[in-house]
Amino acid sequence: MAEAALVLAGVLAVLTAARVGLAAAALRRGPVVRRPGGAPGAAGTGRAAAAAAGQGPSDGAAPVTVLVAVRSGDPLMPAMLRENVASIGRTPHARLVLLVDEDDAPGRDAAAQALAVAPDLVTVVPCAPPEPGRNPKVVKLVVGLERADALVAVLDDDTVLPDGALGVARDALAAGHLVTGLPVYREQGSLWSRLVAAFVNGSALVTYLPLARVAPPVTVNGMFVLTRRDVLEGLGGFAAISGEVCDDYALARLYRDAGLTLVQTTVTHPLATTVPGPRAYARILRRWMVFSQEVLRRDLTPAMVALVVLPAVLPLLALALAVASGRPAVVAAVVAVLVSKVLAVAALRRRVPGAPRGALGVVLELVADLLTPVHAVGALVGPRRVAWRDRQIRTGPAGPVMAGDAP
């Protein structure tokens, strides 16, 4: 067992070095855009990049509409909306459309507060309840697309676009058709909120960026995407994915199936959610694992095995074998590798403006790394339903599908 533990720890160390190195290169030079069936090209900006992509050079100045599907339930949400009003208000040719459920009084109040701050910038659109089997977020986006400008962005209601992020994303459209960014969780609130933040902060940079450098992306981070309205409408609009629960992955597949290019940028956008206790924490991680397994089931590649699956499994497995060996030196060696990983990612995160740098977050990232396989197994063997806001998701051989209201 001791030898096996050391071998696994060595593999983990090599994979960590590769992931951090690829992510650092992306942060330093910008990610490589790899088009299906074509040679890789730099995600540059300007007329040259636009010509290479077969697009016009005017996206950098094109008007953009940011669609936010609002749903109450998190006390942080109104403050996040106000932050976006301020940031988008400083972005030329940009406006904000808040899509609110007619039966969501707290959500309407939060949207009204944002409207009062900047009535020339914000539009509030009430939306009827979704039909059974429809994705509530996507149904609202269908309504919002009708009010969009030449460029349309989708932003989650718990996510903030920092100053300049929209401009960078607009320029990146010269390299492809669907642009996405990187989530960075704010370290705040309860221990459970911080543990969710640790999971994302310890994995996002060394997952999305390395994959984008070695192969065409297969999915996007749905917390923020940007595209051209005419391209999206040519694919059927948001209505084409209104029956899908994994809307970010479904949107990516919609573009990929049409031979269009996904662009993984280094634009980072902070988010924050309130996680009141262990049950809420477990529900969030279970939902994410169910969605991740859908991506792996359909699009697993050798690169994903090396850069996502193995780094998620090896920490707990190596430590368990080391402890079972009964040799303190082996345990110490494995722990050293695990600590080196979180410290390397923490150092990488220092290159990201606004990224959290607290010591507690780094410690919790180590805990999150060890818990990830537990959550993954739980998503495989647990009940075939997971909670998603006020809806239920039923899972099965064909993947997640929308079910009824949550009890």
C-alpha positions as CSV (number, residue, x, y, z in Angstrom):
1,M,0.0,0.0,0.0
2,A,2.9,2.3,0.8
3,E,4.3,2.0,-2.7
4,A,0.9,2.4,-4.3
5,A,0.3,5.6,-2.2
6,L,3.6,7.1,-3.3
7,V,3.0,6.2,-7.0
8,L,-0.4,7.9,-6.9
9,A,1.1,10.9,-5.1
10,G,3.8,11.1,-7.7
11,V,1.2,11.0,-10.5
12,L,-0.8,13.7,-8.8
13,A,2.3,15.9,-8.4
14,V,3.0,15.6,-12.2
15,L,-0.6,16.4,-13.1
16,T,-0.7,19.3,-10.8
17,A,2.5,20.8,-12.3
18,A,1.0,20.3,-15.8
19,R,-2.4,21.9,-14.8
20,V,-0.8,24.9,-13.1
21,G,1.7,25.4,-15.9
22,L,-1.0,25.4,-18.6
23,A,-3.2,27.7,-16.5
24,A,-0.3,30.1,-15.9
25,A,0.5,30.2,-19.6
26,A,-3.1,31.0,-20.3
27,L,-3.1,33.8,-17.8
28,R,0.1,35.2,-19.2
29,R,-0.6,35.0,-22.9
30,G,-4.3,34.4,-23.2
31,P,-5.9,31.1,-24.0
32,V,-5.5,29.3,-27.3
33,V,-8.6,29.0,-29.3
34,R,-8.7,25.5,-30.8
35,R,-11.4,25.2,-33.5
36,P,-12.8,21.7,-34.2
37,G,-11.0,20.2,-37.2
38,G,-8.7,23.2,-37.5
39,A,-5.4,24.4,-36.2
40,P,-5.1,26.3,-33.0
41,G,-5.1,30.1,-33.1
42,A,-4.5,32.8,-30.6
43,A,-7.5,34.5,-29.0
44,G,-6.4,37.9,-30.1
45,T,-8.3,41.0,-30.8
46,G,-8.6,43.6,-33.6
47,R,-9.0,43.3,-37.3
48,A,-6.5,40.6,-37.9
49,A,-8.1,38.2,-35.4
50,A,-11.5,39.1,-36.7
51,A,-10.5,38.3,-40.3
52,A,-9.0,35.0,-39.2
53,A,-12.2,34.1,-37.5
54,G,-14.3,35.1,-40.5
55,Q,-16.2,37.7,-38.4
56,G,-16.5,41.5,-38.7
57,P,-14.2,43.8,-36.8
58,S,-16.9,45.8,-35.0
59,D,-17.8,43.5,-32.1
60,G,-15.6,45.6,-29.7
61,A,-18.0,48.5,-30.1
62,A,-21.2,46.7,-30.7
63,P,-24.1,47.3,-28.2
64,V,-24.5,44.5,-25.7
65,T,-27.4,43.5,-23.6
66,V,-26.7,41.6,-20.4
67,L,-29.6,39.3,-19.5
68,V,-30.0,38.3,-15.8
69,A,-32.6,35.7,-14.8
70,V,-33.5,36.8,-11.3
71,R,-34.9,34.5,-8.6
72,S,-35.1,35.3,-5.0
73,G,-33.9,33.1,-2.2
74,D,-30.4,34.4,-1.5
75,P,-30.0,37.5,0.7
76,L,-26.9,38.5,-1.2
77,M,-28.7,38.7,-4.6
78,P,-29.9,42.3,-4.3
79,A,-26.4,43.6,-3.5
80,M,-25.0,41.6,-6.5
81,L,-27.5,43.2,-8.8
82,R,-26.5,46.7,-7.5
83,E,-22.8,45.9,-8.2
84,N,-23.7,44.9,-11.7
85,V,-25.6,48.1,-12.3
86,A,-22.5,50.1,-11.3
87,S,-20.1,48.0,-13.4
88,I,-22.2,47.8,-16.5
89,G,-23.0,51.5,-16.2
90,R,-19.3,52.2,-16.7
91,T,-19.2,50.0,-19.8
92,P,-19.9,51.8,-23.1
93,H,-22.8,50.6,-25.2
94,A,-24.1,48.2,-22.5
95,R,-27.4,47.8,-20.7
96,L,-28.9,45.4,-18.2
97,V,-32.2,43.5,-18.6
98,L,-33.5,41.8,-15.4
99,L,-35.9,38.9,-16.0
100,V,-38.1,38.4,-13.0
101,D,-40.9,35.8,-12.3
102,E,-44.3,37.3,-11.9
103,D,-44.9,35.3,-8.7
104,D,-41.6,36.2,-7.1
105,A,-42.3,39.3,-5.0
106,P,-38.8,39.5,-3.3
107,G,-37.2,39.2,-6.7
108,R,-39.3,41.9,-8.2
109,D,-38.4,44.2,-5.3
110,A,-34.7,43.6,-5.8
111,A,-35.1,44.3,-9.5
112,A,-37.0,47.5,-8.7
113,Q,-34.2,48.7,-6.5
114,A,-31.7,48.2,-9.3
115,L,-34.0,50.0,-11.7
116,A,-34.3,52.9,-9.3
117,V,-30.5,53.3,-9.2
118,A,-30.2,53.6,-13.0
119,P,-33.5,53.8,-14.9
120,D,-31.8,54.6,-18.2
121,L,-29.6,51.5,-17.9
122,V,-31.9,48.8,-16.4
123,T,-35.0,47.2,-17.8
124,V,-37.1,45.0,-15.7
125,V,-39.2,42.4,-17.5
126,P,-41.8,40.3,-15.6
127,C,-42.0,36.7,-16.9
128,A,-44.8,34.2,-16.7
129,P,-44.3,30.8,-14.9
130,P,-42.6,28.2,-17.0
131,E,-44.6,25.3,-18.4
132,P,-44.0,21.9,-16.9
133,G,-40.7,20.3,-18.0
134,R,-39.2,23.7,-19.0
135,N,-36.0,25.2,-17.5
136,P,-37.2,28.2,-15.5
137,K,-34.0,30.2,-16.1
138,V,-33.9,29.4,-19.8
139,V,-37.6,30.3,-20.3
140,K,-36.8,33.7,-19.0
141,L,-33.9,34.0,-21.3
142,V,-36.2,33.3,-24.2
143,V,-38.2,36.4,-23.3
144,G,-35.0,38.4,-22.8
145,L,-33.5,37.6,-26.2
146,E,-36.4,39.4,-27.9
147,R,-35.1,42.6,-26.2
148,A,-31.4,42.1,-26.8
149,D,-29.0,44.2,-28.9
150,A,-26.5,42.9,-31.4
151,L,-24.6,41.2,-28.7
152,V,-26.2,39.3,-25.8
153,A,-24.6,38.2,-22.6
154,V,-26.1,35.9,-19.9
155,L,-25.1,36.5,-16.3
156,D,-26.3,34.6,-13.2
157,D,-27.9,36.7,-10.5
158,D,-25.3,35.7,-8.0
159,T,-22.4,36.8,-10.2
160,V,-20.8,40.2,-10.8
161,L,-19.0,41.4,-13.9
162,P,-15.9,43.5,-12.8
163,D,-15.1,46.7,-14.6
164,G,-13.7,46.0,-18.1
165,A,-14.9,42.4,-18.2
166,L,-17.5,43.0,-20.9
167,G,-15.1,44.9,-23.1
168,V,-12.6,42.1,-23.0
169,A,-15.3,39.5,-23.7
170,R,-16.6,41.6,-26.6
171,D,-13.1,41.7,-28.1
172,A,-12.7,37.9,-27.7
173,L,-15.7,37.3,-29.9
174,A,-13.4,38.1,-32.8
175,A,-11.9,34.6,-32.1
176,G,-15.1,32.6,-32.1
177,H,-18.9,32.5,-31.4
178,L,-19.6,31.8,-27.7
179,V,-17.3,33.4,-25.1
180,T,-17.1,32.4,-21.5
181,G,-15.1,33.3,-18.4
182,L,-13.9,32.0,-15.1
183,P,-15.8,31.9,-11.8
184,V,-14.1,33.1,-8.6
185,Y,-16.0,32.7,-5.4
186,R,-15.8,35.3,-2.7
187,E,-14.8,34.0,0.7
188,Q,-17.6,35.1,2.9
189,G,-20.4,33.9,5.2
190,S,-20.7,30.6,7.0
191,L,-18.1,27.8,7.0
192,W,-20.4,26.0,4.5
193,S,-20.4,29.0,2.2
194,R,-16.6,29.1,2.4
195,L,-16.3,25.4,1.7
196,V,-18.4,25.8,-1.5
197,A,-16.1,28.7,-2.4
198,A,-13.0,26.6,-1.7
199,F,-14.3,23.9,-4.1
200,V,-14.7,26.3,-7.0
201,N,-11.5,28.4,-6.3
202,G,-9.4,25.3,-6.0
203,S,-10.6,23.8,-9.3
204,A,-11.8,26.5,-11.8
205,L,-8.5,27.9,-12.9
206,V,-6.8,24.6,-13.2
207,T,-9.7,23.0,-15.0
208,Y,-11.1,25.4,-17.6
209,L,-7.8,27.0,-18.7
210,P,-5.7,23.8,-19.1
211,L,-8.4,22.1,-21.1
212,A,-8.8,25.1,-23.4
213,R,-5.1,25.0,-24.2
214,V,-5.0,21.3,-25.2
215,A,-8.3,20.7,-26.9
216,P,-11.4,22.6,-28.1
217,P,-13.7,23.3,-25.1
218,V,-16.7,21.0,-24.8
219,T,-18.7,23.2,-22.3
220,V,-18.8,26.7,-20.9
221,N,-19.1,28.2,-17.5
222,G,-22.8,29.2,-17.6
223,M,-22.4,31.9,-15.0
224,F,-21.3,34.2,-17.8
225,V,-21.4,33.8,-21.6
226,L,-21.5,36.3,-24.5
227,T,-22.5,35.7,-28.1
228,R,-24.0,37.5,-31.1
229,R,-27.7,37.6,-31.2
230,D,-28.0,36.7,-34.9
231,V,-25.8,33.6,-34.4
232,L,-27.9,32.5,-31.4
233,E,-31.2,33.1,-33.2
234,G,-29.8,31.1,-36.2
235,L,-29.4,28.1,-33.9
236,G,-33.0,28.4,-32.6
237,G,-32.3,30.8,-29.7
238,F,-32.7,29.8,-26.1
239,A,-35.9,28.0,-26.9
240,A,-33.7,25.2,-28.4
241,I,-32.4,24.3,-25.0
242,S,-35.5,25.2,-22.8
243,G,-36.1,21.6,-21.9
244,E,-32.5,21.1,-20.7
245,V,-31.4,21.3,-17.1
246,C,-27.7,21.6,-17.7
247,D,-28.3,24.8,-19.7
248,D,-24.6,25.8,-19.9
249,Y,-23.6,22.4,-21.4
250,A,-26.6,22.3,-23.6
251,L,-25.8,25.8,-25.0
252,A,-22.2,24.7,-25.6
253,R,-23.4,21.6,-27.5
254,L,-25.8,23.7,-29.5
255,Y,-22.9,25.7,-30.8
256,R,-20.5,22.8,-31.2
257,D,-23.1,20.7,-33.1
258,A,-23.3,23.6,-35.6
259,G,-19.5,23.7,-36.0
260,L,-19.1,26.9,-34.1
261,T,-16.2,27.9,-31.8
262,L,-16.3,28.2,-28.0
263,V,-13.8,30.7,-26.6
264,Q,-12.5,30.2,-23.0
265,T,-11.2,33.6,-21.9
266,T,-9.3,34.6,-18.7
267,V,-12.0,37.0,-17.8
268,T,-12.8,36.4,-14.1
269,H,-16.1,37.2,-12.5
270,P,-16.7,36.9,-8.7
271,L,-19.8,35.4,-7.3
272,A,-21.2,34.7,-3.8
273,T,-24.0,32.6,-2.4
274,T,-25.4,32.0,1.0
275,V,-25.0,28.4,2.2
276,P,-26.7,28.1,5.6
277,G,-25.7,24.6,6.6
278,P,-24.4,21.2,5.7
279,R,-27.6,20.0,3.9
280,A,-27.6,23.1,1.6
281,Y,-23.8,22.5,1.0
282,A,-24.4,18.8,0.1
283,R,-27.3,19.7,-2.2
284,I,-25.2,22.2,-4.1
285,L,-22.2,19.8,-4.6
286,R,-24.5,17.0,-5.5
287,R,-26.1,19.1,-8.2
288,W,-22.8,20.1,-9.6
289,M,-21.6,16.5,-9.6
290,V,-24.7,15.3,-11.5
291,F,-24.1,18.0,-14.1
292,S,-20.4,17.2,-14.4
293,Q,-21.1,13.5,-14.8
294,E,-23.4,14.4,-17.7
295,V,-20.5,16.2,-19.4
296,L,-18.1,13.3,-18.8
297,R,-20.7,10.8,-20.0
298,R,-21.1,12.5,-23.3
299,D,-17.7,14.1,-24.0
300,L,-15.0,12.3,-22.0
301,T,-11.6,12.6,-23.6
302,P,-8.1,11.6,-22.6
303,A,-7.3,15.2,-21.8
304,M,-10.3,15.4,-19.4
305,V,-9.2,12.1,-17.7
306,A,-5.7,13.6,-17.1
307,L,-6.7,17.1,-16.2
308,V,-10.1,16.6,-14.5
309,V,-10.9,13.1,-13.4
310,L,-7.6,11.9,-12.0
311,P,-6.8,15.1,-10.1
312,A,-10.3,14.8,-8.5
313,V,-9.9,11.2,-7.5
314,L,-6.2,10.9,-6.5
315,P,-6.0,13.1,-3.4
316,L,-8.4,11.0,-1.3
317,L,-7.2,7.7,-2.8
318,A,-3.5,8.4,-2.2
319,L,-4.1,9.6,1.4
320,A,-6.3,6.6,2.2
321,L,-3.7,4.2,1.0
322,A,-1.0,6.0,2.9
323,V,-2.9,5.9,6.1
324,A,-3.7,2.2,5.5
325,S,0.0,1.5,5.1
326,G,0.6,2.5,8.7
327,R,3.8,4.4,7.7
328,P,3.9,8.0,9.0
329,A,6.6,8.9,6.4
330,V,4.4,7.8,3.6
331,V,1.5,9.8,5.0
332,A,3.7,12.9,5.4
333,A,4.9,12.5,1.8
334,V,1.3,12.3,0.4
335,V,0.2,15.3,2.6
336,A,3.1,17.3,1.3
337,V,1.9,16.7,-2.3
338,L,-1.6,17.7,-1.4
339,V,-0.5,20.8,0.4
340,S,1.8,21.7,-2.5
341,K,-1.2,21.6,-4.9
342,V,-3.3,24.0,-2.9
343,L,-0.4,26.4,-2.4
344,A,0.4,26.3,-6.1
345,V,-3.2,27.1,-7.0
346,A,-3.2,29.9,-4.4
347,A,-0.1,31.4,-6.0
348,L,-1.7,31.1,-9.4
349,R,-4.8,32.9,-8.1
350,R,-2.6,35.9,-7.1
351,R,-2.4,36.7,-10.7
352,V,-6.2,37.1,-10.9
353,P,-7.5,40.6,-9.9
354,G,-10.0,40.4,-7.2
355,A,-9.4,36.7,-6.4
356,P,-9.6,35.7,-2.7
357,R,-6.3,35.2,-0.9
358,G,-7.3,34.2,2.7
359,A,-5.4,31.5,4.5
360,L,-8.6,29.8,5.7
361,G,-9.7,29.5,2.0
362,V,-6.5,27.7,1.2
363,V,-7.0,25.2,4.1
364,L,-10.5,24.6,3.0
365,E,-9.4,23.9,-0.5
366,L,-7.4,20.9,0.8
367,V,-10.6,19.7,2.6
368,A,-12.6,20.3,-0.6
369,D,-10.1,18.2,-2.7
370,L,-10.5,15.3,-0.3
371,L,-14.3,15.5,-0.3
372,T,-14.7,15.7,-4.1
373,P,-14.7,11.9,-4.7
374,V,-17.2,11.5,-1.9
375,H,-19.6,13.9,-3.5
376,A,-19.0,12.3,-6.9
377,V,-19.8,8.8,-5.6
378,G,-22.9,10.2,-3.8
379,A,-24.2,11.6,-7.1
380,L,-23.8,8.2,-8.7
381,V,-25.4,6.0,-6.0
382,G,-27.8,8.4,-4.3
383,P,-31.5,9.1,-5.1
384,R,-32.2,9.8,-8.7
385,R,-33.5,13.3,-7.9
386,V,-31.6,16.5,-6.9
387,A,-33.0,19.9,-5.9
388,W,-32.5,22.9,-8.0
389,R,-34.0,26.1,-6.5
390,D,-37.7,25.3,-6.3
391,R,-37.6,22.6,-8.9
392,Q,-36.7,18.9,-9.0
393,I,-34.3,17.3,-11.4
394,R,-34.8,13.6,-12.2
395,T,-31.7,11.8,-13.5
396,G,-31.5,8.6,-15.5
397,P,-29.7,6.9,-18.3
398,A,-30.5,9.7,-20.7
399,G,-29.2,12.4,-18.4
400,P,-30.9,15.0,-16.2
401,V,-34.3,16.2,-17.3
402,M,-36.7,18.7,-15.7
403,A,-39.2,17.2,-13.3
404,G,-41.9,18.8,-11.1
405,D,-41.9,21.4,-8.4
406,A,-39.8,20.7,-5.3
407,P,-41.9,19.4,-2.4
